[in-house]
Structure formats: structure tokens, C-alpha cells
Amino acid sequence: PQGFSRFIEAPKLRLFTGETINLFFNLLIDPSLWHDNGARRANPIIKRWLKTLYEHRVRFFLFINYMEAHIPYPQFPEAFSFFEDPKQAREKLLGHIPQYDIYNCGPEEVNEQKEEAINWYDGSIYYLDQHLAELYQFLDENKYLDNTILIILSDHGESLGEHNLFDHAIGLYQQLLWVPLIIYYPPVLKPMRVNRVISLKDLPEMTLRLIEGRIPEQISSPLVSHQPIFAEVFIFHSKLEKFKNFCPESSFFIRLQSRQKAVISGPYKLIWDSRGRNELYQYELDADEIDNLIHREPKIFAELNSAIQLFLHNHPQPAEGTAPELDARTRKALETLGYTR
């Protein structure tokens, strides 16, 4: 059995299914549904589904993957709220998609586009926030919130010109790693701000503890905060081939040829680079990660590099052109989630 009972894709027409037929007729009635990546269409579907569940008094797990923070960004007026002249910006950018690949070829030459991208991205988050508020209000009005665990998070951030990078294809800077994590469950959790680094890979364990009525150790135990947290990015082969012809002399093309691992421990973060361009930052004091301490903090570098080398040893890279062997547990998990059969 797969790990979900129903899968719905709410953005543009792709596969010929009952959902896309329904979407087609909705688009005839309201063409503005094309103006976002599915949030405006998704919320009514979610509400209908929750009402059906409520009638049968059954437990549920609902995963919603909003795509509004991805290009193409929403084109409703709310998404242009951060521009100096929102109306003029919308008229100029309606139907436009930020060309991040072009920006990456010459990031020093796109200052105007960078400002537009930042304003539009912020507006997209604002637009999405309104749809989250709409869903939250529905849950509140229908008495779901008292016994429902609500988790809001993101799987990645976005580079908008920092370190001369756009999009989220490569890089392990804070713009990509530092994402929101909001957990709402009044029966167990009191309002608080947790001032420590938490990895998203801990969410299944944290959710299970909340279901059991216990506060997750990642929140309650100070010892957990001392454990190192890892992140990684691999060589993006499809982009590598594209940029080989697109702009092979660019710094972005060189960056695409590297694997990177990062470890965060205490106030420090080390970014290990397979081509030797390592970076060490005290990110709490240097949020923009400008001051590379790699040569001034040799002991810190040695300690964090040792952790990365151990990580690399325990997670070896498959040989070129070969697929890694899946153990029985991983294969079973993929089958349960519906990824394989």
C-alpha cells in the first residue's frame, strides 16, 4: 500500500485526468487561475476534503506543497506589494518569468533585475501567506485546530544575487539553508521561539513525539542543539551541460562542477568544496557570510572538516554512471510512499 490515499496536482494542465478536466472548466470560468502555481486552486480542494473527513470523524495526514515561491511567481496584485509602484510593476512584469539562468551568467550586470527579483519573491511569500491565513481561518472556524498538529516549513530558500547566485540550484549559504519552521499544537506546545538550529530531517521524530503527547527533544533538550547538522548539494549535471554551451566562461559554470557539503556546529559553519574552495563562517555574527575565516581559525576548520570527512566516509559517492544499491528498508519506504512498486 502507498503512503497516501489521494494525490492532487493543482497548478497548470499536465496529465489528462479527472482533476485536470475539472481544472480546465474552472479556467474557462476564471482564467486568473493561471496567475499562480496552484494555491488559489488548492485551498478549495483542501477545504472540501477536510469537510468530508470531518463528517466521518477520521484521523488524517495532509501534506500541501505550495509552489508560489518558485518561478513563475504569482501574478495577482498582492504579489507586487513590495514594489514602489505595485500597479506599474504588475503591468510591466505580467506574463514575465525571471531569467535566473541568464542572471547567473553575468550576475554583476543585472542590478535592476536583482531588485525586481527580490521584490517579486517577497511579494510571492506575502501572497502565499494570505492563502495560509485563509486555510488557518478555515481550520479555526471548523474546530480543527484544537486537535491538529499544524507545521509550516520550506525545503529550501532562494538566492537572489547574494554571492552572485540566483535560484536554488547550487550553494549552501544561509539564503538557501535558513528556512522557516513553525509548529502549532496547543495541547503540547506553549508559544515560544526556539533559538537553536534544527534539521528538517528530525521532523518525523518530532511529529511522532507530538502525537504521543510529548515535547520533542529538539525543543526541550539543550544537548540536542550541540549535535552537528549537515547539508549537501551535488553536481547539477543537466545545468552543467546547458551552461557548457550557454556561458562556459562564467563563474557559475565553474561552480556547477563542484560537490559541496556543509556542517553547522555551534556558531560556525563550514562549507566543504570538492574543488578545494572551502569557506568557514561564524554565521551568527556574519549573517551575510562575507568574512571567510578559513585561514584565521585553523582549529575550528580542522574540527568541522573532520566531521565532514567522517560524513563523506559514511556516505560514499556512487561511481560515475552507477546507481546505488537500495537496502530492503529504503526500498520498502519508497514503496510505502508510492515512489516505486
Sine and cosine of phi, psi and omega as CSV:
sin_phi,cos_phi,sin_psi,cos_psi,sin_omega,cos_omega
0.00,0.00,0.59,-0.81,0.02,-1.00
-0.99,0.13,0.29,-0.96,-0.11,-0.99
-0.99,0.13,0.17,0.99,0.05,-1.00
-0.58,-0.82,0.46,-0.89,-0.04,-1.00
-1.00,-0.07,-0.40,0.92,-0.03,-1.00
-0.46,-0.89,0.68,-0.73,0.04,-1.00
-0.85,-0.53,0.79,-0.61,0.02,-1.00
-0.78,-0.62,0.76,-0.66,0.10,-0.99
-0.95,-0.32,0.87,-0.49,-0.18,-0.98
-0.98,-0.18,-0.12,0.99,-0.03,-1.00
-0.99,0.16,-0.78,-0.62,-0.16,-0.99
-0.96,0.29,0.25,-0.97,0.03,-1.00
-0.92,0.40,0.79,-0.61,0.02,-1.00
-0.72,-0.69,-0.95,0.32,-0.02,-1.00
-0.99,-0.10,0.52,-0.86,-0.01,-1.00
-0.99,0.11,1.00,-0.05,-0.01,-1.00
-0.74,-0.68,0.09,-1.00,0.06,-1.00
-0.85,0.52,-0.62,0.79,0.00,-1.00
-0.91,0.42,-0.65,0.76,-0.03,-1.00
-0.95,0.31,-0.53,0.85,0.08,-1.00
-0.89,0.45,-0.70,0.71,0.04,-1.00
-0.87,0.49,-0.69,0.73,0.00,-1.00
-0.90,0.44,-0.62,0.79,0.00,-1.00
-0.85,0.52,-0.72,0.70,0.00,-1.00
-0.94,0.35,-0.55,0.84,0.07,-1.00
-0.91,0.41,-0.58,0.81,0.02,-1.00
-0.93,0.37,-0.53,0.85,0.07,-1.00
-0.90,0.43,-0.60,0.80,0.00,-1.00
-0.98,0.21,-0.65,0.76,-0.08,-1.00
-0.71,-0.71,1.00,0.07,-0.02,-1.00
-0.87,0.49,-0.33,0.95,-0.03,-1.00
-0.92,0.39,-0.16,0.99,0.07,-1.00
-0.88,0.48,-0.33,0.95,0.07,-1.00
-0.95,0.32,-0.25,0.97,-0.19,-0.98
-1.00,0.08,0.16,0.99,0.19,-0.98
-0.54,-0.84,-0.04,-1.00,-0.08,-1.00
-1.00,-0.09,0.29,0.96,0.12,-0.99
0.81,-0.59,-0.20,0.98,-0.08,-1.00
-0.88,0.48,-0.68,0.73,-0.03,-1.00
-0.91,0.41,-0.50,0.87,0.03,-1.00
-1.00,0.08,-0.55,0.84,-0.12,-0.99
-0.94,0.33,-0.67,0.74,-0.11,-0.99
-0.85,0.52,-0.70,0.72,0.07,-1.00
-0.87,0.49,-0.61,0.79,0.04,-1.00
-0.89,0.45,-0.70,0.71,-0.02,-1.00
-0.89,0.46,-0.68,0.73,-0.02,-1.00
-0.89,0.46,-0.70,0.72,0.03,-1.00
-0.88,0.48,-0.67,0.74,-0.03,-1.00
-0.90,0.43,-0.68,0.73,-0.01,-1.00
-0.92,0.40,-0.61,0.79,0.03,-1.00
-0.90,0.44,-0.63,0.77,0.05,-1.00
-0.89,0.45,-0.69,0.73,0.03,-1.00
-0.89,0.45,-0.64,0.77,-0.04,-1.00
-0.90,0.44,-0.60,0.80,0.01,-1.00
-0.89,0.46,-0.51,0.86,-0.03,-1.00
-0.99,-0.14,-0.03,1.00,0.05,-1.00
0.80,0.60,0.77,0.64,-0.01,-1.00
-0.92,-0.39,0.43,-0.90,0.09,-1.00
-0.96,0.28,0.40,-0.92,-0.02,-1.00
-0.51,-0.86,0.42,-0.91,0.20,-0.98
-0.82,-0.58,0.84,-0.55,-0.06,-1.00
-0.83,-0.56,0.86,-0.52,0.06,-1.00
-0.94,-0.34,0.86,-0.51,-0.01,-1.00
-0.90,-0.43,0.86,-0.51,0.00,-1.00
-0.95,-0.30,1.00,0.01,0.06,-1.00
-0.96,0.27,0.68,-0.73,-0.07,-1.00
-0.93,-0.37,0.25,0.97,-0.11,-0.99
-0.92,0.40,-0.35,0.94,0.03,-1.00
-1.00,0.05,0.18,0.98,0.06,-1.00
-0.93,-0.36,0.47,-0.88,0.11,-0.99
-0.96,0.29,0.57,-0.82,-0.03,1.00
-0.95,0.30,0.72,-0.69,-0.03,-1.00
-0.94,0.33,0.38,-0.92,0.02,-1.00
-0.83,0.55,0.50,-0.87,-0.06,-1.00
-0.88,-0.48,0.24,0.97,0.12,-0.99
-0.97,0.25,0.40,-0.92,-0.06,-1.00
-0.80,0.60,-0.58,0.81,-0.04,-1.00
-0.86,0.50,-0.50,0.87,-0.06,-1.00
-0.95,0.30,-0.15,0.99,0.00,-1.00
-0.94,-0.34,0.30,0.95,-0.10,-1.00
-0.91,0.42,-0.37,0.93,-0.09,-1.00
-1.00,-0.07,0.01,1.00,0.09,-1.00
-0.99,0.14,0.45,-0.89,0.01,-1.00
-0.88,0.48,-0.63,0.78,0.08,-1.00
-0.81,-0.58,1.00,0.01,-0.09,-1.00
-0.84,0.55,-0.66,0.75,-0.03,-1.00
-0.90,0.43,-0.71,0.70,0.01,-1.00
-0.90,0.43,-0.64,0.76,0.01,-1.00
-0.89,0.45,-0.65,0.76,0.00,-1.00
-0.91,0.40,-0.67,0.75,0.03,-1.00
-0.88,0.48,-0.60,0.80,-0.03,-1.00
-0.96,0.27,-0.63,0.78,-0.18,-0.98
-0.97,-0.22,-0.06,1.00,-0.01,-1.00
-0.86,0.52,0.83,-0.56,-0.05,-1.00
0.99,0.10,-0.01,1.00,-0.04,-1.00
-1.00,-0.06,0.53,-0.85,0.08,-1.00
-0.83,-0.56,0.82,-0.57,0.05,-1.00
-0.83,0.56,0.77,-0.64,-0.06,-1.00
-1.00,-0.06,0.97,0.24,-0.11,-0.99
-0.90,0.43,-0.53,0.85,0.04,-1.00
-0.89,0.45,-0.65,0.76,0.04,-1.00
-0.92,0.39,-0.66,0.75,0.01,-1.00
-0.87,0.49,-0.64,0.77,-0.02,-1.00
-0.91,0.40,-0.41,0.91,0.03,-1.00
-0.94,0.34,-0.54,0.84,0.00,-1.00
-0.56,-0.83,0.92,0.38,-0.12,-0.99
-0.89,0.46,-0.40,0.92,-0.01,-1.00
-0.96,0.27,-0.22,0.98,-0.13,-0.99
-0.95,-0.30,0.19,0.98,-0.12,-0.99
-0.81,-0.59,0.70,0.72,-0.04,-1.00
-0.87,0.49,-0.67,0.74,0.00,-1.00
-0.91,0.42,-0.70,0.72,0.01,-1.00
-0.91,0.41,-0.55,0.84,0.03,-1.00
-0.89,0.46,-0.71,0.70,0.01,-1.00
-0.89,0.45,-0.65,0.76,0.05,-1.00
-0.88,0.47,-0.69,0.72,-0.03,-1.00
-0.89,0.46,-0.68,0.73,0.00,-1.00
-0.90,0.44,-0.73,0.68,-0.02,-1.00
-0.89,0.45,-0.65,0.76,-0.03,-1.00
-0.95,0.31,-0.64,0.77,0.04,-1.00
-0.89,0.46,-0.73,0.69,0.04,-1.00
-0.86,0.50,-0.64,0.77,0.04,-1.00
-0.91,0.41,-0.55,0.83,0.04,-1.00
-0.91,0.41,-0.65,0.76,0.06,-1.00
-0.90,0.43,-0.66,0.75,0.03,-1.00
-0.89,0.46,-0.69,0.73,0.03,-1.00
-0.88,0.48,-0.71,0.71,0.01,-1.00
-0.91,0.42,-0.62,0.78,0.01,-1.00
-0.85,0.52,-0.59,0.80,0.03,-1.00
-0.91,0.42,-0.61,0.80,0.02,-1.00
-0.96,0.29,-0.55,0.83,0.11,-0.99
-0.91,0.42,-0.64,0.77,0.04,-1.00
-0.89,0.45,-0.63,0.77,0.04,-1.00
-0.88,0.48,-0.69,0.72,0.01,-1.00
-0.92,0.39,-0.66,0.75,0.03,-1.00
-0.87,0.48,-0.69,0.73,0.01,-1.00
-0.89,0.46,-0.64,0.77,0.04,-1.00
-0.89,0.46,-0.70,0.71,0.02,-1.00
-0.88,0.47,-0.63,0.78,-0.01,-1.00
-0.92,0.38,-0.75,0.66,-0.05,-1.00
-0.91,0.42,-0.46,0.89,-0.03,-1.00
-0.98,-0.21,0.29,0.96,0.15,-0.99
0.89,0.45,0.56,0.83,0.07,-1.00
-1.00,0.03,-0.48,0.87,-0.23,-0.97
-0.91,0.41,-0.47,0.88,-0.07,-1.00
-0.92,0.38,-0.42,0.91,-0.03,-1.00
-0.72,-0.69,0.52,0.86,0.03,-1.00
-0.81,-0.59,0.75,-0.66,0.10,-0.99
-0.99,0.12,0.87,-0.50,-0.01,-1.00
-0.93,-0.37,0.86,-0.50,-0.03,-1.00
-0.84,-0.55,0.81,-0.58,0.05,-1.00
-0.89,-0.45,0.82,-0.57,-0.04,-1.00
-0.44,-0.90,0.10,-1.00,0.10,-1.00
-0.73,-0.68,0.51,-0.86,0.00,-1.00
-1.00,0.04,-0.21,0.98,0.06,-1.00
-0.23,-0.97,0.29,-0.96,0.10,-0.99
-0.99,-0.12,-0.52,-0.85,-0.03,-1.00
-0.52,-0.86,0.72,-0.70,0.13,-0.99
-1.00,0.03,0.80,-0.61,-0.03,-1.00
-0.81,-0.59,0.77,0.63,0.04,-1.00
0.97,-0.24,-0.26,0.97,0.06,-1.00
-0.90,0.44,0.67,-0.74,-0.04,-1.00
0.83,0.56,0.45,0.89,0.01,-1.00
0.85,0.52,0.62,0.78,0.02,-1.00
-0.81,-0.59,0.58,-0.81,0.12,-0.99
-0.79,-0.61,0.43,-0.90,0.02,-1.00
0.98,0.21,-0.30,-0.95,-0.01,-1.00
-0.72,-0.70,0.50,0.86,-0.04,-1.00
-0.96,0.28,-0.64,0.77,-0.04,-1.00
-0.66,-0.75,0.22,-0.97,0.05,-1.00
0.98,-0.21,0.51,-0.86,0.03,-1.00
-0.76,-0.65,0.56,0.83,0.05,-1.00
-0.98,0.18,0.22,-0.98,-0.09,-1.00
-0.87,0.49,-0.47,0.88,0.01,-1.00
-0.85,0.53,-0.46,0.89,0.00,-1.00
-0.99,-0.13,-0.52,0.85,-0.12,-0.99
-1.00,-0.02,-0.50,0.87,-0.13,-0.99
-1.00,0.09,0.99,-0.15,-0.10,-1.00
-0.85,-0.53,0.37,-0.93,0.01,-1.00
-0.94,0.33,0.55,-0.83,0.14,-0.99
-0.61,-0.79,0.96,-0.28,-0.02,-1.00
-0.88,-0.48,0.83,-0.56,0.00,-1.00
-0.86,-0.51,0.81,-0.59,-0.02,-1.00
-0.86,-0.52,0.90,-0.44,0.07,-1.00
-0.34,-0.94,0.99,0.15,-0.11,-0.99
-0.80,0.60,-0.53,0.85,0.00,-1.00
-0.87,0.50,-0.40,0.92,-0.06,-1.00
-0.86,-0.50,-0.63,0.77,-0.14,-0.99
-0.96,-0.27,0.73,-0.68,0.15,-0.99
-1.00,-0.03,0.39,-0.92,0.05,-1.00
-0.85,0.53,0.78,-0.62,0.00,-1.00
-0.29,-0.96,0.32,-0.95,0.15,-0.99
-0.90,-0.43,0.86,-0.52,-0.05,-1.00
-1.00,-0.01,0.91,-0.40,-0.07,-1.00
-1.00,-0.08,0.90,0.44,0.06,-1.00
-0.42,-0.91,0.29,-0.96,-0.01,-1.00
-0.99,0.11,0.77,-0.64,0.03,-1.00
-0.80,-0.60,0.69,-0.73,0.00,-1.00
-1.00,-0.02,0.63,-0.78,0.02,-1.00
-0.90,0.43,-0.36,0.93,0.02,-1.00
-0.93,0.38,-0.25,0.97,0.02,-1.00
-0.99,0.10,-0.10,0.99,-0.10,-0.99
-0.87,0.49,-0.68,0.73,0.03,-1.00
-0.83,0.55,-0.71,0.70,0.02,-1.00
-0.90,0.44,-0.68,0.74,0.00,-1.00
-0.89,0.46,-0.67,0.74,0.00,-1.00
-0.90,0.43,-0.67,0.75,0.02,-1.00
-0.87,0.49,-0.68,0.74,0.03,-1.00
-0.89,0.45,-0.64,0.77,0.03,-1.00
-0.90,0.44,-0.66,0.76,0.05,-1.00
-0.87,0.49,-0.59,0.81,0.02,-1.00
-0.98,0.19,-0.03,1.00,0.02,-1.00
0.99,0.12,0.37,0.93,-0.03,-1.00
-0.89,-0.45,0.51,-0.86,0.08,-1.00
-0.97,0.23,0.78,-0.63,0.01,-1.00
-0.86,0.51,0.61,-0.79,0.02,-1.00
-0.88,0.48,-0.51,0.86,0.00,-1.00
-0.87,0.49,-0.37,0.93,0.02,-1.00
-0.99,-0.16,-0.64,0.77,-0.17,-0.99
-1.00,-0.04,-0.49,0.87,-0.12,-0.99
-0.99,-0.15,0.83,-0.56,0.04,-1.00
-0.93,0.37,-0.35,0.94,-0.04,-1.00
-0.93,0.37,-0.56,0.83,-0.05,-1.00
-0.89,0.46,-0.54,0.84,-0.06,-1.00
-0.93,0.38,-0.25,0.97,-0.01,-1.00
-1.00,0.02,-0.10,0.99,0.02,-1.00
-0.97,0.25,0.70,-0.71,0.01,-1.00
-0.92,0.39,0.50,-0.87,0.02,-1.00
-0.86,-0.50,0.72,-0.69,-0.09,-1.00
-0.94,-0.35,0.47,-0.88,0.15,-0.99
-0.61,-0.79,0.37,-0.93,-0.03,-1.00
-0.45,-0.89,0.40,-0.92,0.11,-0.99
-0.61,-0.79,0.69,-0.73,-0.06,-1.00
-0.98,-0.19,0.15,-0.99,0.05,-1.00
-0.90,0.43,0.81,-0.58,-0.04,-1.00
-1.00,0.03,1.00,0.04,-0.18,-0.98
-0.89,0.45,-0.61,0.79,-0.02,-1.00
-0.91,0.41,-0.65,0.76,0.06,-1.00
-0.94,0.34,-0.56,0.83,0.01,-1.00
-0.86,0.51,-0.70,0.71,0.02,-1.00
-0.91,0.42,-0.63,0.77,-0.01,-1.00
-0.91,0.42,-0.73,0.68,-0.08,-1.00
-0.97,0.23,-0.28,0.96,0.09,-1.00
-0.88,0.48,-0.57,0.82,0.04,-1.00
-0.99,-0.13,-0.42,0.91,-0.13,-0.99
-0.98,0.21,-0.83,0.56,0.04,-1.00
-0.41,-0.91,0.96,0.27,-0.09,-1.00
-0.91,0.41,-0.29,0.96,-0.02,-1.00
-1.00,0.00,-0.04,1.00,-0.10,-1.00
-0.98,0.20,0.42,-0.91,0.07,-1.00
-0.91,0.40,-0.46,0.89,0.01,-1.00
-0.91,0.42,-0.64,0.77,0.02,-1.00
-0.88,0.47,-0.63,0.78,0.04,-1.00
-0.91,0.42,-0.67,0.74,0.01,-1.00
-0.90,0.44,-0.56,0.83,-0.01,-1.00
-0.89,0.45,-0.33,0.94,-0.06,-1.00
-1.00,0.04,0.10,1.00,-0.05,-1.00
-0.94,-0.33,0.56,-0.83,0.30,-0.95
-1.00,-0.07,0.54,-0.84,0.02,-1.00
-0.70,-0.72,0.59,-0.81,0.15,-0.99
-0.79,-0.61,0.53,-0.85,0.07,-1.00
-0.75,-0.66,0.56,-0.83,0.11,-0.99
-0.76,-0.65,0.73,-0.68,0.07,-1.00
-0.93,-0.37,0.82,-0.57,0.02,-1.00
-0.57,-0.82,0.88,-0.47,-0.06,-1.00
0.90,0.44,-0.68,-0.74,-0.02,-1.00
-1.00,0.07,0.04,1.00,-0.12,-0.99
-0.94,-0.35,0.48,-0.88,0.12,-0.99
-0.69,-0.72,0.78,-0.63,0.08,-1.00
-0.95,-0.32,0.77,-0.63,0.14,-0.99
-0.96,-0.28,0.94,-0.34,0.02,-1.00
-1.00,0.02,0.69,-0.73,-0.07,-1.00
-0.83,-0.56,0.74,-0.67,-0.06,-1.00
-0.91,0.42,-0.29,0.96,0.04,-1.00
-0.97,-0.23,0.24,0.97,0.15,-0.99
1.00,0.04,0.07,1.00,0.00,-1.00
-1.00,-0.04,0.94,0.35,-0.05,-1.00
-0.98,0.21,0.48,-0.88,-0.02,-1.00
-0.68,-0.73,0.68,-0.74,0.01,-1.00
-0.80,-0.61,0.81,-0.59,-0.04,-1.00
-0.74,-0.67,0.55,-0.83,0.21,-0.98
-0.99,-0.12,1.00,0.08,-0.28,-0.96
-0.92,0.39,-0.38,0.92,0.01,-1.00
-0.93,0.36,-0.53,0.85,0.02,-1.00
-0.99,-0.13,-0.32,0.95,-0.07,-1.00
-0.77,-0.64,0.95,0.31,-0.11,-0.99
-0.88,0.47,-0.49,0.87,0.00,-1.00
-1.00,0.09,-0.07,1.00,0.03,-1.00
0.79,0.61,0.86,0.51,0.00,-1.00
-0.98,-0.18,-0.60,0.80,-0.13,-0.99
-1.00,-0.08,0.99,-0.10,-0.01,-1.00
-0.97,0.25,0.89,-0.46,-0.09,-1.00
-1.00,-0.10,0.25,0.97,-0.17,-0.99
-0.84,0.55,-0.56,0.83,-0.04,-1.00
-0.99,-0.13,-0.21,0.98,-0.04,-1.00
-0.99,-0.17,-0.26,0.97,-0.01,-1.00
-0.80,-0.61,0.92,0.40,-0.08,-1.00
-0.89,0.46,-0.56,0.83,-0.01,-1.00
-0.93,0.36,-0.69,0.72,0.04,-1.00
-0.89,0.45,-0.69,0.73,0.02,-1.00
-0.87,0.50,-0.71,0.70,-0.02,-1.00
-0.88,0.48,-0.66,0.75,-0.02,-1.00
-0.91,0.41,-0.74,0.67,-0.03,-1.00
-0.96,0.29,-0.57,0.83,0.05,-1.00
-0.91,0.42,-0.59,0.81,0.07,-1.00
-0.88,0.48,-0.66,0.75,0.04,-1.00
-0.90,0.44,-0.62,0.78,0.01,-1.00
-0.93,0.36,-0.66,0.75,0.00,-1.00
-0.89,0.45,-0.60,0.80,0.07,-1.00
-0.91,0.42,-0.65,0.76,0.05,-1.00
-0.88,0.48,-0.71,0.70,0.01,-1.00
-0.89,0.45,-0.61,0.80,0.02,-1.00
-0.91,0.40,-0.65,0.76,-0.04,-1.00
-0.99,0.16,-0.27,0.96,0.00,-1.00
-0.76,-0.65,0.94,0.34,-0.08,-1.00
-0.90,0.43,0.55,-0.83,0.03,-1.00
-0.97,0.24,0.77,-0.63,0.05,-1.00
-0.87,0.50,0.51,-0.86,0.05,-1.00
-0.88,0.47,0.49,-0.87,-0.04,-1.00
-0.84,0.55,0.79,-0.61,0.06,-1.00
0.99,0.11,0.08,1.00,0.01,-1.00
-0.89,-0.46,0.51,-0.86,0.05,-1.00
-0.99,-0.15,0.65,-0.76,0.00,-1.00
-0.92,0.38,0.53,-0.85,0.06,-1.00
-0.95,0.31,0.71,-0.71,0.04,-1.00
-1.00,-0.09,0.78,-0.63,0.08,-1.00
-0.97,0.25,0.23,-0.97,-0.10,-1.00
-0.87,0.49,-0.61,0.79,-0.03,-1.00
-0.91,0.41,-0.70,0.72,0.01,-1.00
-0.91,0.41,-0.67,0.74,0.00,-1.00
-0.88,0.47,-0.67,0.75,0.01,-1.00
-0.91,0.42,-0.64,0.76,0.01,-1.00
-0.90,0.44,-0.66,0.75,0.02,-1.00
-0.91,0.41,-0.62,0.79,0.05,-1.00
-0.91,0.42,-0.67,0.74,-0.01,-1.00
-0.89,0.46,-0.60,0.80,-0.01,-1.00
-0.99,0.15,-0.09,1.00,0.04,-1.00
1.00,0.02,0.14,0.99,-0.03,-1.00
-0.98,0.19,-0.52,0.85,0.03,-1.00
-0.73,-0.69,0.25,-0.97,0.03,-1.00
-0.75,-0.66,0.00,0.00,0.00,0.00
